[in-house]
Amino acid sequence: MADFGNVTKTLAPLIALVATTKVQGTIEGALRKKMIAASFINSIVGERVYPLRMPDNAILPAIVYTRITSERQHTLDGAGNLTYSRFVIDSYSNQESKNGGFAESIAIARAVQATLDGYRGPADGVDIQGILQMTEQHLYDSELEIYRVSQDWMVIHRE
């Protein structure tokens, strides 16, 4: 049987630090709050801004955001606190949505772009150094009859 006593003793100060540290918002939460707070986005999707995937039978239009990768910067002294996170933000719509179809997906994507692109500053307790839109593609799922505008974003933030 393995003896984990030394590992536990070594990790005890770190565990105590984490247990007593107040955790502020995450970058995911900060992006969601910024999108929901934007009046034009909110007027179209309300609070239907989801992490990773839409719930089953979700009402459209909606937005889904996903962190794809994160690269944490390091210095010669060790780990830094600057992180480059790549996100995909998808704007979904269908013919039955309020304004219907592809034009609505484009309108949502433009509102996301106007809200996030070039932003720098605090958001939900996260120090955002910059948000940059990288790419965009337009998609249609003929089986589900859903329009999607998919945008790649680089979010530079401190953790």
ABEGO torsion letter per residue (X at the ends): XBBAAAAAAAAAAAAAAAAABBBBBBAAAAAAAAAAABAAAAAAAEABBBBGBBBBGBBOBBBBBBBABBBBBBBAAEBBABBBBBBBBBBBBBAABAAEEAAAAAAAAAAAAAAABGBBEBBGGBBBAEBBBABBBBBBBAAAGBBBBBBBBBBBBBX
